[in-house]
Amino acid sequence: MGPETAATLKRSVEALMERGAVVRNLENLGERTLPYKISKHNHRHTKGGYFLIDFDAPPTTVEAITNHLGRDIDVIRSTVLKHQVVNTEECMGIIPESPEDITNTRKK
């Protein structure tokens, strides 16, 4: 990853955090050929660096985030996906049983 790419990534992450996002993970998928040529800010792009940024943010900030990324001349294309949160029940720990309950269940 070159210094220009690192600076773009740093700007993008800072923009997320300024808008109330909590960045959970960042993954570099490397440079790849784009599926088709993309014209952005008067340049035609055939290759691009792919990154996944996992973040939590209020739904009201998504529009501001996408607007910021769309104006950044070094970001060719951005996509924000809603990640389904899986509800997990909290562990209640070990529930102690009375000695009577233990002996009654063993007799049966």
N, C-alpha and C positions, 0 to 999 in steps of 0.2 A: 504494500500500500504506500503510495507516494505521499509527499507532504500536502499536496493540494487536496487529495482525498481525505486525509486525516483532518485537515482544517474544515472541510465541508461537513464531515461527520460530527466533529466537535460543535460546530455552529448549529447543526440540526438537533443534537442532544440538548444543548443549552436552550434552544428555542422551546423544546418540549418542557423542560424543567421550569422555564420562566412562566409558562402557561399552566403550571400546576400539575404537570405529569411527574410520575415517579418511574424512572427507568429501571426495569428489572433485569434485562439482559440485552446484550448486543452481540450479534453474530455476523461475521464476515463470510459471505458465500463466494467471494472472489470475483474476478473480472470475467465477464462472459459476453458473447456476441448477443446483441439484442434480437428478439424474435422478428423485428422489422425495423427499418430505418425510422428514427424519430427526429423531427425538427423541433428544436427548442431554443429560444432566444437567438434566432438567426444562425444556428449551427445544426448540421446534420450529424447525428450520432449513429454509429453502428456497433459500438461496444460500450459497456458500462459496468461499474462496480455494483454488486448486489449486496445489500445489508438488510438484516432483520433487527428491528429495535422493538423489544417487548417492553411495553410501558402501561401503566395504569393512569387514567386521566378522567376527569369529569366529562360526561358526554357533551356538555355545553362548550367545551374547549376544542372539540374536534374540528370545527369549521376554521377557527383561528390557526390551528396547527397546519391544516391542509393549505390554507391561504399563504402562510409563511413559506412552507416548502415549495409551493408553486411559484413563488417569486424569486427563490434562490436560483441564481443562474447556473450553479453547479449541480443542482438536482434535476435529473432528466425526467423522472417520473416517480411519484410517490403514491402509495396506497395505504390507507388506514383501515384495518379490519377489526371488527369487534370479536373479542375472544370470549367464549362462553366460560363463565366461572362455575366450577363444580362445587356445589355446597357439600361440605363434609360435616358430619355430626361430630361434636366434641366427645372425646372419650370421657366417660364418667368415672373412670378408674375402676378399681376392684370394689364391688359392693359386698361388704361383709354380711355373712349370714349368721343367724343365731345358731347355737349348738343344737337346739331342738329341730330346726329346719334341716340341718345336715343329717341328724340321726333318723328323722322321719323319711327322708328321701332314700336313705340306704336300706331301710326295712322293707320298703315296697318292692 
